[in-house]
Amino acid sequence: MKRKQRRIFLVVLIFIVLAVSYYLVEYSYKKELKKINEVSKSQTNELLSNKSPDEFIYELNQKIDSISSFIRSQKKIIPYYPSSVEAYDKILRKINLFENRLDINIDKISSEEKNHLRIDRFKISGNGKFRDLFSLMNLFESSPEIYKLQLKEINQTFAPDEKGKLDEKVVFTFNLENIYTTSPEFNLDTLLSRKDEAFLTYVSDFFTSLIKLDIPPNDEGLFEVEGAKLIAIMPDAVYLLDKKGNSYTLAEGDEVYLGYLTKINYDKHSCEFLLNKGGILEKITLVLEDKEAKK
């Protein structure tokens, strides 16, 4: 008896499940789908109700032009390169613009990919004039491409040039990150015009010594004030002998070794020189010999 009741209960339960399923499929789901289709048609008709296909296309083109204009106005944008080799070649072209000014070594540190972006990291080291280093770094910073620079080390050094004169330089190391994409769908090169422009940015060289370590030789054979004598004086010129016995006739403003003849004082029988000895200014006055003896 109990077994028969269970069978009846199962049959009734199955019948209820089938009835509910039939109702959901035939009535409730179809009703919901019909409602969704009506809303979709209504929105589509609303969008196109008062516009011809030409007007609709025109509005789309306007939006595309607006987006393109926005992209062009950006100072920086993620560049596209088909491969990492071409991205590296772009960096080398920038560095080679300074090949006659800076001694540079470039080493690749690492690479990584994040979503559609690729980041290549380099260590750049070398030596040269501070203003050339500044110009190189500024070339990367002001580029439309995206580079991240981090200065790691900069020190002053001295090296003799071809004439044996000590030349001031800086030894430097900085890290460079090159951020770009290799995905063609993000290629915006048609909207941009990227150019390599080399220029020197004239800034104050913080590493230039105010007092020089060496004094340049007198290669031009100019009059040397040290050990010289004033032999004769005229209102607009003086007659001088240097320590080697060579004679010179100079007027105010004439160049001498390390400086200039700045003043002729006819009344006091003297002349004045201003010399720049490695950054130290020195004023020297020569007095006519016989007047010096009378003192």
KOLDOLUM-322900 format. One record per residue (C-alpha): residue number from 1; residue in three letters; x, z, y. Coordinates in Angstrom, 1 decimal. Layout:
BEGIN
<atom><k>NUM</k><r>ALA</r><x>X</x><z>Z</z><y>Y</y></atom>
...
This chain:
BEGIN
<atom><k>1</k><r>MET</r><x>0.0</x><z>0.0</z><y>0.0</y></atom>
<atom><k>2</k><r>LYS</r><x>2.8</x><z>0.9</z><y>2.4</y></atom>
<atom><k>3</k><r>ARG</r><x>4.7</x><z>-2.3</z><y>1.6</y></atom>
<atom><k>4</k><r>LYS</r><x>1.6</x><z>-4.3</z><y>2.5</y></atom>
<atom><k>5</k><r>GLN</r><x>1.2</x><z>-2.5</z><y>5.8</y></atom>
<atom><k>6</k><r>ARG</r><x>4.8</x><z>-3.2</z><y>6.7</y></atom>
<atom><k>7</k><r>ARG</r><x>4.3</x><z>-6.9</z><y>6.0</y></atom>
<atom><k>8</k><r>ILE</r><x>1.2</x><z>-7.0</z><y>8.1</y></atom>
<atom><k>9</k><r>PHE</r><x>3.1</x><z>-5.2</z><y>10.9</y></atom>
<atom><k>10</k><r>LEU</r><x>6.0</x><z>-7.7</z><y>10.7</y></atom>
<atom><k>11</k><r>VAL</r><x>3.7</x><z>-10.7</z><y>10.8</y></atom>
<atom><k>12</k><r>VAL</r><x>1.9</x><z>-9.3</z><y>13.9</y></atom>
<atom><k>13</k><r>LEU</r><x>5.2</x><z>-8.6</z><y>15.6</y></atom>
<atom><k>14</k><r>ILE</r><x>6.5</x><z>-12.1</z><y>14.9</y></atom>
<atom><k>15</k><r>PHE</r><x>3.3</x><z>-13.5</z><y>16.2</y></atom>
<atom><k>16</k><r>ILE</r><x>3.6</x><z>-11.5</z><y>19.5</y></atom>
<atom><k>17</k><r>VAL</r><x>7.2</x><z>-12.7</z><y>20.0</y></atom>
<atom><k>18</k><r>LEU</r><x>6.2</x><z>-16.3</z><y>19.4</y></atom>
<atom><k>19</k><r>ALA</r><x>3.3</x><z>-16.0</z><y>21.8</y></atom>
<atom><k>20</k><r>VAL</r><x>5.5</x><z>-14.5</z><y>24.6</y></atom>
<atom><k>21</k><r>SER</r><x>8.2</x><z>-17.1</z><y>24.0</y></atom>
<atom><k>22</k><r>TYR</r><x>5.7</x><z>-19.9</z><y>24.2</y></atom>
<atom><k>23</k><r>TYR</r><x>4.3</x><z>-18.5</z><y>27.4</y></atom>
<atom><k>24</k><r>LEU</r><x>7.7</x><z>-18.2</z><y>29.0</y></atom>
<atom><k>25</k><r>VAL</r><x>8.8</x><z>-21.7</z><y>28.1</y></atom>
<atom><k>26</k><r>GLU</r><x>5.5</x><z>-23.5</z><y>28.8</y></atom>
<atom><k>27</k><r>TYR</r><x>4.2</x><z>-21.7</z><y>31.8</y></atom>
<atom><k>28</k><r>SER</r><x>6.6</x><z>-19.3</z><y>33.5</y></atom>
<atom><k>29</k><r>TYR</r><x>9.9</x><z>-21.3</z><y>33.3</y></atom>
<atom><k>30</k><r>LYS</r><x>8.1</x><z>-24.6</z><y>34.1</y></atom>
<atom><k>31</k><r>LYS</r><x>6.4</x><z>-23.0</z><y>37.1</y></atom>
<atom><k>32</k><r>GLU</r><x>9.8</x><z>-21.6</z><y>38.4</y></atom>
<atom><k>33</k><r>LEU</r><x>11.5</x><z>-25.0</z><y>37.9</y></atom>
<atom><k>34</k><r>LYS</r><x>8.7</x><z>-26.7</z><y>39.7</y></atom>
<atom><k>35</k><r>LYS</r><x>9.1</x><z>-24.3</z><y>42.6</y></atom>
<atom><k>36</k><r>ILE</r><x>12.8</x><z>-24.9</z><y>42.8</y></atom>
<atom><k>37</k><r>ASN</r><x>12.3</x><z>-28.7</z><y>42.7</y></atom>
<atom><k>38</k><r>GLU</r><x>9.8</x><z>-28.4</z><y>45.5</y></atom>
<atom><k>39</k><r>VAL</r><x>12.1</x><z>-26.3</z><y>47.7</y></atom>
<atom><k>40</k><r>SER</r><x>15.0</x><z>-28.8</z><y>47.0</y></atom>
<atom><k>41</k><r>LYS</r><x>12.9</x><z>-31.8</z><y>48.0</y></atom>
<atom><k>42</k><r>SER</r><x>11.6</x><z>-30.0</z><y>51.0</y></atom>
<atom><k>43</k><r>GLN</r><x>15.2</x><z>-29.3</z><y>52.3</y></atom>
<atom><k>44</k><r>THR</r><x>16.3</x><z>-32.8</z><y>51.5</y></atom>
<atom><k>45</k><r>ASN</r><x>13.4</x><z>-34.3</z><y>53.4</y></atom>
<atom><k>46</k><r>GLU</r><x>14.0</x><z>-31.9</z><y>56.3</y></atom>
<atom><k>47</k><r>LEU</r><x>17.6</x><z>-33.0</z><y>56.5</y></atom>
<atom><k>48</k><r>LEU</r><x>16.8</x><z>-36.7</z><y>56.5</y></atom>
<atom><k>49</k><r>SER</r><x>13.4</x><z>-36.7</z><y>58.0</y></atom>
<atom><k>50</k><r>ASN</r><x>14.3</x><z>-37.7</z><y>61.5</y></atom>
<atom><k>51</k><r>LYS</r><x>17.7</x><z>-39.5</z><y>60.8</y></atom>
<atom><k>52</k><r>SER</r><x>18.5</x><z>-42.9</z><y>59.6</y></atom>
<atom><k>53</k><r>PRO</r><x>21.4</x><z>-43.4</z><y>57.1</y></atom>
<atom><k>54</k><r>ASP</r><x>23.5</x><z>-44.7</z><y>59.9</y></atom>
<atom><k>55</k><r>GLU</r><x>22.9</x><z>-41.6</z><y>62.0</y></atom>
<atom><k>56</k><r>PHE</r><x>23.6</x><z>-39.3</z><y>59.1</y></atom>
<atom><k>57</k><r>ILE</r><x>26.9</x><z>-41.1</z><y>58.4</y></atom>
<atom><k>58</k><r>TYR</r><x>27.8</x><z>-41.0</z><y>62.1</y></atom>
<atom><k>59</k><r>GLU</r><x>27.3</x><z>-37.2</z><y>62.1</y></atom>
<atom><k>60</k><r>LEU</r><x>29.5</x><z>-36.8</z><y>59.1</y></atom>
<atom><k>61</k><r>ASN</r><x>32.3</x><z>-38.9</z><y>60.7</y></atom>
<atom><k>62</k><r>GLN</r><x>32.0</x><z>-36.7</z><y>63.8</y></atom>
<atom><k>63</k><r>LYS</r><x>32.6</x><z>-33.6</z><y>61.7</y></atom>
<atom><k>64</k><r>ILE</r><x>35.5</x><z>-35.2</z><y>60.0</y></atom>
<atom><k>65</k><r>ASP</r><x>37.1</x><z>-36.2</z><y>63.3</y></atom>
<atom><k>66</k><r>SER</r><x>36.6</x><z>-32.7</z><y>64.6</y></atom>
<atom><k>67</k><r>ILE</r><x>38.4</x><z>-31.2</z><y>61.6</y></atom>
<atom><k>68</k><r>SER</r><x>41.2</x><z>-33.8</z><y>61.9</y></atom>
<atom><k>69</k><r>SER</r><x>41.6</x><z>-33.0</z><y>65.6</y></atom>
<atom><k>70</k><r>PHE</r><x>41.8</x><z>-29.3</z><y>64.8</y></atom>
<atom><k>71</k><r>ILE</r><x>44.5</x><z>-29.9</z><y>62.2</y></atom>
<atom><k>72</k><r>ARG</r><x>46.5</x><z>-32.1</z><y>64.7</y></atom>
<atom><k>73</k><r>SER</r><x>46.4</x><z>-29.3</z><y>67.3</y></atom>
<atom><k>74</k><r>GLN</r><x>48.1</x><z>-26.8</z><y>65.0</y></atom>
<atom><k>75</k><r>LYS</r><x>51.8</x><z>-26.2</z><y>65.8</y></atom>
<atom><k>76</k><r>LYS</r><x>52.5</x><z>-25.6</z><y>62.1</y></atom>
<atom><k>77</k><r>ILE</r><x>50.9</x><z>-26.7</z><y>58.9</y></atom>
<atom><k>78</k><r>ILE</r><x>51.8</x><z>-26.6</z><y>55.2</y></atom>
<atom><k>79</k><r>PRO</r><x>53.7</x><z>-29.8</z><y>54.5</y></atom>
<atom><k>80</k><r>TYR</r><x>53.3</x><z>-31.9</z><y>51.4</y></atom>
<atom><k>81</k><r>TYR</r><x>56.3</x><z>-33.1</z><y>49.3</y></atom>
<atom><k>82</k><r>PRO</r><x>55.9</x><z>-35.0</z><y>46.0</y></atom>
<atom><k>83</k><r>SER</r><x>58.7</x><z>-32.9</z><y>44.5</y></atom>
<atom><k>84</k><r>SER</r><x>61.0</x><z>-30.0</z><y>45.3</y></atom>
<atom><k>85</k><r>VAL</r><x>63.9</x><z>-32.4</z><y>45.6</y></atom>
<atom><k>86</k><r>GLU</r><x>62.4</x><z>-34.1</z><y>48.6</y></atom>
<atom><k>87</k><r>ALA</r><x>61.7</x><z>-30.7</z><y>50.2</y></atom>
<atom><k>88</k><r>TYR</r><x>65.3</x><z>-29.7</z><y>49.7</y></atom>
<atom><k>89</k><r>ASP</r><x>66.4</x><z>-33.1</z><y>51.1</y></atom>
<atom><k>90</k><r>LYS</r><x>64.4</x><z>-32.4</z><y>54.3</y></atom>
<atom><k>91</k><r>ILE</r><x>66.3</x><z>-29.1</z><y>54.8</y></atom>
<atom><k>92</k><r>LEU</r><x>69.7</x><z>-30.9</z><y>54.3</y></atom>
<atom><k>93</k><r>ARG</r><x>68.8</x><z>-33.5</z><y>56.9</y></atom>
<atom><k>94</k><r>LYS</r><x>68.2</x><z>-30.7</z><y>59.4</y></atom>
<atom><k>95</k><r>ILE</r><x>71.5</x><z>-29.0</z><y>58.6</y></atom>
<atom><k>96</k><r>ASN</r><x>73.5</x><z>-32.2</z><y>58.6</y></atom>
<atom><k>97</k><r>LEU</r><x>72.5</x><z>-32.7</z><y>62.3</y></atom>
<atom><k>98</k><r>PHE</r><x>75.0</x><z>-29.9</z><y>63.0</y></atom>
<atom><k>99</k><r>GLU</r><x>77.7</x><z>-31.0</z><y>60.5</y></atom>
<atom><k>100</k><r>ASN</r><x>80.2</x><z>-31.6</z><y>63.3</y></atom>
<atom><k>101</k><r>ARG</r><x>79.4</x><z>-28.3</z><y>65.0</y></atom>
<atom><k>102</k><r>LEU</r><x>79.0</x><z>-25.8</z><y>62.2</y></atom>
<atom><k>103</k><r>ASP</r><x>80.7</x><z>-25.2</z><y>58.9</y></atom>
<atom><k>104</k><r>ILE</r><x>77.7</x><z>-24.5</z><y>56.5</y></atom>
<atom><k>105</k><r>ASN</r><x>77.2</x><z>-23.6</z><y>52.9</y></atom>
<atom><k>106</k><r>ILE</r><x>73.7</x><z>-23.6</z><y>51.3</y></atom>
<atom><k>107</k><r>ASP</r><x>72.8</x><z>-21.9</z><y>48.0</y></atom>
<atom><k>108</k><r>LYS</r><x>69.5</x><z>-21.8</z><y>46.3</y></atom>
<atom><k>109</k><r>ILE</r><x>68.4</x><z>-18.3</z><y>45.4</y></atom>
<atom><k>110</k><r>SER</r><x>65.0</x><z>-18.7</z><y>43.7</y></atom>
<atom><k>111</k><r>SER</r><x>61.7</x><z>-20.5</z><y>43.5</y></atom>
<atom><k>112</k><r>GLU</r><x>58.1</x><z>-19.5</z><y>42.8</y></atom>
<atom><k>113</k><r>GLU</r><x>54.6</x><z>-21.0</z><y>42.8</y></atom>
<atom><k>114</k><r>LYS</r><x>51.5</x><z>-19.3</z><y>44.1</y></atom>
<atom><k>115</k><r>ASN</r><x>48.2</x><z>-21.3</z><y>43.5</y></atom>
<atom><k>116</k><r>HIS</r><x>48.9</x><z>-24.6</z><y>45.2</y></atom>
<atom><k>117</k><r>LEU</r><x>51.9</x><z>-23.4</z><y>47.2</y></atom>
<atom><k>118</k><r>ARG</r><x>55.6</x><z>-23.5</z><y>46.3</y></atom>
<atom><k>119</k><r>ILE</r><x>58.3</x><z>-21.3</z><y>47.9</y></atom>
<atom><k>120</k><r>ASP</r><x>62.0</x><z>-22.1</z><y>47.7</y></atom>
<atom><k>121</k><r>ARG</r><x>64.5</x><z>-19.5</z><y>48.9</y></atom>
<atom><k>122</k><r>PHE</r><x>68.0</x><z>-20.3</z><y>50.1</y></atom>
<atom><k>123</k><r>LYS</r><x>71.0</x><z>-18.5</z><y>51.4</y></atom>
<atom><k>124</k><r>ILE</r><x>72.8</x><z>-20.3</z><y>54.3</y></atom>
<atom><k>125</k><r>SER</r><x>76.2</x><z>-19.1</z><y>55.5</y></atom>
<atom><k>126</k><r>GLY</r><x>79.0</x><z>-20.4</z><y>57.6</y></atom>
<atom><k>127</k><r>ASN</r><x>80.7</x><z>-20.2</z><y>60.9</y></atom>
<atom><k>128</k><r>GLY</r><x>80.7</x><z>-21.8</z><y>64.3</y></atom>
<atom><k>129</k><r>LYS</r><x>79.7</x><z>-21.4</z><y>67.9</y></atom>
<atom><k>130</k><r>PHE</r><x>76.9</x><z>-19.0</z><y>68.6</y></atom>
<atom><k>131</k><r>ARG</r><x>74.8</x><z>-21.5</z><y>70.6</y></atom>
<atom><k>132</k><r>ASP</r><x>75.0</x><z>-24.0</z><y>67.7</y></atom>
<atom><k>133</k><r>LEU</r><x>73.8</x><z>-21.4</z><y>65.3</y></atom>
<atom><k>134</k><r>PHE</r><x>71.0</x><z>-20.5</z><y>67.6</y></atom>
<atom><k>135</k><r>SER</r><x>70.1</x><z>-24.2</z><y>67.9</y></atom>
<atom><k>136</k><r>LEU</r><x>70.0</x><z>-24.7</z><y>64.2</y></atom>
<atom><k>137</k><r>MET</r><x>67.8</x><z>-21.6</z><y>63.6</y></atom>
<atom><k>138</k><r>ASN</r><x>65.6</x><z>-22.7</z><y>66.5</y></atom>
<atom><k>139</k><r>LEU</r><x>65.2</x><z>-26.2</z><y>64.9</y></atom>
<atom><k>140</k><r>PHE</r><x>63.7</x><z>-24.6</z><y>61.8</y></atom>
<atom><k>141</k><r>GLU</r><x>61.6</x><z>-22.1</z><y>63.8</y></atom>
<atom><k>142</k><r>SER</r><x>60.1</x><z>-24.8</z><y>66.1</y></atom>
<atom><k>143</k><r>SER</r><x>59.5</x><z>-27.3</z><y>63.3</y></atom>
<atom><k>144</k><r>PRO</r><x>55.9</x><z>-28.3</z><y>62.4</y></atom>
<atom><k>145</k><r>GLU</r><x>56.8</x><z>-27.4</z><y>58.8</y></atom>
<atom><k>146</k><r>ILE</r><x>56.6</x><z>-23.7</z><y>57.7</y></atom>
<atom><k>147</k><r>TYR</r><x>60.0</x><z>-22.0</z><y>57.3</y></atom>
<atom><k>148</k><r>LYS</r><x>60.7</x><z>-18.3</z><y>57.3</y></atom>
<atom><k>149</k><r>LEU</r><x>64.1</x><z>-17.2</z><y>58.5</y></atom>
<atom><k>150</k><r>GLN</r><x>65.8</x><z>-13.8</z><y>58.1</y></atom>
<atom><k>151</k><r>LEU</r><x>69.3</x><z>-13.2</z><y>59.7</y></atom>
<atom><k>152</k><r>LYS</r><x>71.3</x><z>-11.1</z><y>57.3</y></atom>
<atom><k>153</k><r>GLU</r><x>74.8</x><z>-11.0</z><y>59.0</y></atom>
<atom><k>154</k><r>ILE</r><x>76.5</x><z>-12.1</z><y>62.1</y></atom>
<atom><k>155</k><r>ASN</r><x>80.0</x><z>-11.2</z><y>63.2</y></atom>
<atom><k>156</k><r>GLN</r><x>82.6</x><z>-12.4</z><y>65.8</y></atom>
<atom><k>157</k><r>THR</r><x>85.9</x><z>-13.9</z><y>64.7</y></atom>
<atom><k>158</k><r>PHE</r><x>88.8</x><z>-15.9</z><y>66.2</y></atom>
<atom><k>159</k><r>ALA</r><x>90.5</x><z>-19.0</z><y>64.9</y></atom>
<atom><k>160</k><r>PRO</r><x>93.2</x><z>-21.1</z><y>66.5</y></atom>
<atom><k>161</k><r>ASP</r><x>92.2</x><z>-24.6</z><y>67.5</y></atom>
<atom><k>162</k><r>GLU</r><x>94.4</x><z>-27.8</z><y>67.4</y></atom>
<atom><k>163</k><r>LYS</r><x>96.4</x><z>-26.7</z><y>70.4</y></atom>
<atom><k>164</k><r>GLY</r><x>96.9</x><z>-23.2</z><y>69.1</y></atom>
<atom><k>165</k><r>LYS</r><x>94.4</x><z>-21.6</z><y>71.4</y></atom>
<atom><k>166</k><r>LEU</r><x>92.3</x><z>-18.9</z><y>70.0</y></atom>
<atom><k>167</k><r>ASP</r><x>88.7</x><z>-20.1</z><y>69.6</y></atom>
<atom><k>168</k><r>GLU</r><x>85.8</x><z>-17.7</z><y>69.5</y></atom>
<atom><k>169</k><r>LYS</r><x>83.3</x><z>-18.2</z><y>66.7</y></atom>
<atom><k>170</k><r>VAL</r><x>80.7</x><z>-16.3</z><y>64.7</y></atom>
<atom><k>171</k><r>VAL</r><x>80.4</x><z>-15.8</z><y>61.0</y></atom>
<atom><k>172</k><r>PHE</r><x>76.8</x><z>-15.8</z><y>59.9</y></atom>
<atom><k>173</k><r>THR</r><x>74.5</x><z>-15.5</z><y>56.9</y></atom>
<atom><k>174</k><r>PHE</r><x>70.7</x><z>-16.0</z><y>56.9</y></atom>
<atom><k>175</k><r>ASN</r><x>68.0</x><z>-16.5</z><y>54.3</y></atom>
<atom><k>176</k><r>LEU</r><x>65.6</x><z>-19.4</z><y>54.5</y></atom>
<atom><k>177</k><r>GLU</r><x>62.2</x><z>-19.7</z><y>52.8</y></atom>
<atom><k>178</k><r>ASN</r><x>60.7</x><z>-23.2</z><y>52.6</y></atom>
<atom><k>179</k><r>ILE</r><x>56.9</x><z>-23.1</z><y>52.1</y></atom>
<atom><k>180</k><r>TYR</r><x>55.1</x><z>-26.3</z><y>51.0</y></atom>
<atom><k>181</k><r>THR</r><x>52.7</x><z>-27.9</z><y>48.5</y></atom>
<atom><k>182</k><r>THR</r><x>53.2</x><z>-30.5</z><y>45.9</y></atom>
<atom><k>183</k><r>SER</r><x>49.5</x><z>-31.0</z><y>45.3</y></atom>
<atom><k>184</k><r>PRO</r><x>48.4</x><z>-34.5</z><y>46.6</y></atom>
<atom><k>185</k><r>GLU</r><x>44.9</x><z>-33.2</z><y>47.6</y></atom>
<atom><k>186</k><r>PHE</r><x>46.6</x><z>-31.1</z><y>50.3</y></atom>
<atom><k>187</k><r>ASN</r><x>48.6</x><z>-34.0</z><y>51.8</y></atom>
<atom><k>188</k><r>LEU</r><x>47.9</x><z>-34.0</z><y>55.5</y></atom>
<atom><k>189</k><r>ASP</r><x>50.8</x><z>-36.2</z><y>56.5</y></atom>
<atom><k>190</k><r>THR</r><x>48.5</x><z>-38.9</z><y>57.8</y></atom>
<atom><k>191</k><r>LEU</r><x>47.3</x><z>-36.4</z><y>60.4</y></atom>
<atom><k>192</k><r>LEU</r><x>50.7</x><z>-35.3</z><y>61.5</y></atom>
<atom><k>193</k><r>SER</r><x>53.8</x><z>-36.8</z><y>63.0</y></atom>
<atom><k>194</k><r>ARG</r><x>56.9</x><z>-34.8</z><y>61.9</y></atom>
<atom><k>195</k><r>LYS</r><x>60.3</x><z>-35.7</z><y>63.4</y></atom>
<atom><k>196</k><r>ASP</r><x>63.8</x><z>-34.4</z><y>63.1</y></atom>
<atom><k>197</k><r>GLU</r><x>64.9</x><z>-33.6</z><y>66.6</y></atom>
<atom><k>198</k><r>ALA</r><x>68.4</x><z>-32.1</z><y>67.2</y></atom>
<atom><k>199</k><r>PHE</r><x>68.9</x><z>-30.4</z><y>70.5</y></atom>
<atom><k>200</k><r>LEU</r><x>71.2</x><z>-27.7</z><y>71.9</y></atom>
<atom><k>201</k><r>THR</r><x>69.4</x><z>-24.7</z><y>73.3</y></atom>
<atom><k>202</k><r>TYR</r><x>71.6</x><z>-23.4</z><y>76.0</y></atom>
<atom><k>203</k><r>VAL</r><x>71.5</x><z>-19.6</z><y>75.8</y></atom>
<atom><k>204</k><r>SER</r><x>73.9</x><z>-17.0</z><y>76.9</y></atom>
<atom><k>205</k><r>ASP</r><x>76.6</x><z>-16.6</z><y>74.2</y></atom>
<atom><k>206</k><r>PHE</r><x>76.6</x><z>-12.9</z><y>73.5</y></atom>
<atom><k>207</k><r>PHE</r><x>79.8</x><z>-13.2</z><y>71.6</y></atom>
<atom><k>208</k><r>THR</r><x>81.9</x><z>-14.8</z><y>74.4</y></atom>
<atom><k>209</k><r>SER</r><x>84.5</x><z>-12.3</z><y>75.6</y></atom>
<atom><k>210</k><r>LEU</r><x>84.5</x><z>-11.6</z><y>79.3</y></atom>
<atom><k>211</k><r>ILE</r><x>88.2</x><z>-10.9</z><y>79.1</y></atom>
<atom><k>212</k><r>LYS</r><x>90.1</x><z>-13.6</z><y>77.1</y></atom>
<atom><k>213</k><r>LEU</r><x>92.7</x><z>-12.7</z><y>74.5</y></atom>
<atom><k>214</k><r>ASP</r><x>95.0</x><z>-15.5</z><y>75.6</y></atom>
<atom><k>215</k><r>ILE</r><x>95.8</x><z>-17.3</z><y>78.9</y></atom>
<atom><k>216</k><r>PRO</r><x>96.0</x><z>-21.1</z><y>78.7</y></atom>
<atom><k>217</k><r>PRO</r><x>99.4</x><z>-22.8</z><y>79.3</y></atom>
<atom><k>218</k><r>ASN</r><x>100.1</x><z>-24.7</z><y>82.5</y></atom>
<atom><k>219</k><r>ASP</r><x>99.9</x><z>-28.1</z><y>80.9</y></atom>
<atom><k>220</k><r>GLU</r><x>99.0</x><z>-29.9</z><y>84.2</y></atom>
<atom><k>221</k><r>GLY</r><x>102.1</x><z>-28.7</z><y>86.0</y></atom>
<atom><k>222</k><r>LEU</r><x>100.1</x><z>-26.8</z><y>88.7</y></atom>
<atom><k>223</k><r>PHE</r><x>101.8</x><z>-24.5</z><y>91.2</y></atom>
<atom><k>224</k><r>GLU</r><x>102.5</x><z>-21.1</z><y>89.7</y></atom>
<atom><k>225</k><r>VAL</r><x>102.0</x><z>-18.2</z><y>92.2</y></atom>
<atom><k>226</k><r>GLU</r><x>103.9</x><z>-15.6</z><y>90.2</y></atom>
<atom><k>227</k><r>GLY</r><x>107.4</x><z>-15.4</z><y>91.6</y></atom>
<atom><k>228</k><r>ALA</r><x>106.8</x><z>-18.0</z><y>94.3</y></atom>
<atom><k>229</k><r>LYS</r><x>107.8</x><z>-17.9</z><y>98.0</y></atom>
<atom><k>230</k><r>LEU</r><x>106.1</x><z>-19.1</z><y>101.2</y></atom>
<atom><k>231</k><r>ILE</r><x>108.7</x><z>-21.1</z><y>103.1</y></atom>
<atom><k>232</k><r>ALA</r><x>106.7</x><z>-22.6</z><y>106.0</y></atom>
<atom><k>233</k><r>ILE</r><x>103.1</x><z>-22.4</z><y>107.3</y></atom>
<atom><k>234</k><r>MET</r><x>101.0</x><z>-24.8</z><y>109.3</y></atom>
<atom><k>235</k><r>PRO</r><x>97.5</x><z>-24.5</z><y>110.6</y></atom>
<atom><k>236</k><r>ASP</r><x>96.1</x><z>-26.5</z><y>107.7</y></atom>
<atom><k>237</k><r>ALA</r><x>98.7</x><z>-26.4</z><y>105.0</y></atom>
<atom><k>238</k><r>VAL</r><x>101.6</x><z>-24.3</z><y>103.5</y></atom>
<atom><k>239</k><r>TYR</r><x>105.0</x><z>-25.2</z><y>102.1</y></atom>
<atom><k>240</k><r>LEU</r><x>105.9</x><z>-23.2</z><y>98.9</y></atom>
<atom><k>241</k><r>LEU</r><x>108.6</x><z>-22.9</z><y>96.3</y></atom>
<atom><k>242</k><r>ASP</r><x>107.9</x><z>-21.7</z><y>92.8</y></atom>
<atom><k>243</k><r>LYS</r><x>110.2</x><z>-19.5</z><y>90.7</y></atom>
<atom><k>244</k><r>LYS</r><x>111.8</x><z>-22.7</z><y>89.3</y></atom>
<atom><k>245</k><r>GLY</r><x>112.7</x><z>-24.1</z><y>92.7</y></atom>
<atom><k>246</k><r>ASN</r><x>110.0</x><z>-26.8</z><y>92.7</y></atom>
<atom><k>247</k><r>SER</r><x>108.4</x><z>-27.4</z><y>96.2</y></atom>
<atom><k>248</k><r>TYR</r><x>104.6</x><z>-27.8</z><y>96.9</y></atom>
<atom><k>249</k><r>THR</r><x>102.5</x><z>-28.5</z><y>99.9</y></atom>
<atom><k>250</k><r>LEU</r><x>99.0</x><z>-27.0</z><y>99.6</y></atom>
<atom><k>251</k><r>ALA</r><x>95.9</x><z>-26.8</z><y>101.7</y></atom>
<atom><k>252</k><r>GLU</r><x>92.9</x><z>-24.3</z><y>101.4</y></atom>
<atom><k>253</k><r>GLY</r><x>90.9</x><z>-25.0</z><y>98.3</y></atom>
<atom><k>254</k><r>ASP</r><x>93.7</x><z>-26.7</z><y>96.4</y></atom>
<atom><k>255</k><r>GLU</r><x>93.9</x><z>-25.7</z><y>92.7</y></atom>
<atom><k>256</k><r>VAL</r><x>96.9</x><z>-23.8</z><y>91.4</y></atom>
<atom><k>257</k><r>TYR</r><x>97.7</x><z>-22.4</z><y>88.0</y></atom>
<atom><k>258</k><r>LEU</r><x>94.9</x><z>-20.0</z><y>87.0</y></atom>
<atom><k>259</k><r>GLY</r><x>93.2</x><z>-20.2</z><y>90.4</y></atom>
<atom><k>260</k><r>TYR</r><x>93.0</x><z>-21.6</z><y>93.9</y></atom>
<atom><k>261</k><r>LEU</r><x>94.5</x><z>-21.2</z><y>97.3</y></atom>
<atom><k>262</k><r>THR</r><x>91.6</x><z>-19.5</z><y>99.1</y></atom>
<atom><k>263</k><r>LYS</r><x>92.9</x><z>-18.8</z><y>102.6</y></atom>
<atom><k>264</k><r>ILE</r><x>95.7</x><z>-19.7</z><y>105.1</y></atom>
<atom><k>265</k><r>ASN</r><x>96.2</x><z>-17.1</z><y>107.8</y></atom>
<atom><k>266</k><r>TYR</r><x>98.3</x><z>-18.8</z><y>110.5</y></atom>
<atom><k>267</k><r>ASP</r><x>98.3</x><z>-15.7</z><y>112.8</y></atom>
<atom><k>268</k><r>LYS</r><x>99.5</x><z>-13.4</z><y>110.1</y></atom>
<atom><k>269</k><r>HIS</r><x>101.9</x><z>-16.0</z><y>108.6</y></atom>
<atom><k>270</k><r>SER</r><x>100.4</x><z>-15.6</z><y>105.1</y></atom>
<atom><k>271</k><r>CYS</r><x>98.3</x><z>-17.3</z><y>102.5</y></atom>
<atom><k>272</k><r>GLU</r><x>96.0</x><z>-15.9</z><y>99.8</y></atom>
<atom><k>273</k><r>PHE</r><x>95.4</x><z>-16.9</z><y>96.2</y></atom>
<atom><k>274</k><r>LEU</r><x>92.6</x><z>-15.9</z><y>93.8</y></atom>
<atom><k>275</k><r>LEU</r><x>93.7</x><z>-16.1</z><y>90.1</y></atom>
<atom><k>276</k><r>ASN</r><x>91.6</x><z>-15.7</z><y>87.0</y></atom>
<atom><k>277</k><r>LYS</r><x>93.9</x><z>-14.1</z><y>84.3</y></atom>
<atom><k>278</k><r>GLY</r><x>91.8</x><z>-14.2</z><y>81.2</y></atom>
<atom><k>279</k><r>GLY</r><x>88.7</x><z>-12.9</z><y>82.9</y></atom>
<atom><k>280</k><r>ILE</r><x>90.5</x><z>-10.5</z><y>85.2</y></atom>
<atom><k>281</k><r>LEU</r><x>90.4</x><z>-11.6</z><y>88.9</y></atom>
<atom><k>282</k><r>GLU</r><x>93.6</x><z>-11.0</z><y>90.9</y></atom>
<atom><k>283</k><r>LYS</r><x>94.1</x><z>-11.6</z><y>94.6</y></atom>
<atom><k>284</k><r>ILE</r><x>97.7</x><z>-12.4</z><y>95.6</y></atom>
<atom><k>285</k><r>THR</r><x>99.0</x><z>-12.7</z><y>99.2</y></atom>
<atom><k>286</k><r>LEU</r><x>102.3</x><z>-14.5</z><y>100.0</y></atom>
<atom><k>287</k><r>VAL</r><x>103.9</x><z>-13.8</z><y>103.4</y></atom>
<atom><k>288</k><r>LEU</r><x>106.4</x><z>-16.0</z><y>105.2</y></atom>
<atom><k>289</k><r>GLU</r><x>109.9</x><z>-14.9</z><y>104.2</y></atom>
<atom><k>290</k><r>ASP</r><x>111.3</x><z>-14.2</z><y>107.6</y></atom>
<atom><k>291</k><r>LYS</r><x>108.2</x><z>-12.3</z><y>108.7</y></atom>
<atom><k>292</k><r>GLU</r><x>108.5</x><z>-10.2</z><y>105.5</y></atom>
<atom><k>293</k><r>ALA</r><x>112.1</x><z>-9.4</z><y>106.3</y></atom>
<atom><k>294</k><r>LYS</r><x>111.3</x><z>-8.3</z><y>109.8</y></atom>
<atom><k>295</k><r>LYS</r><x>108.8</x><z>-5.7</z><y>108.4</y></atom>
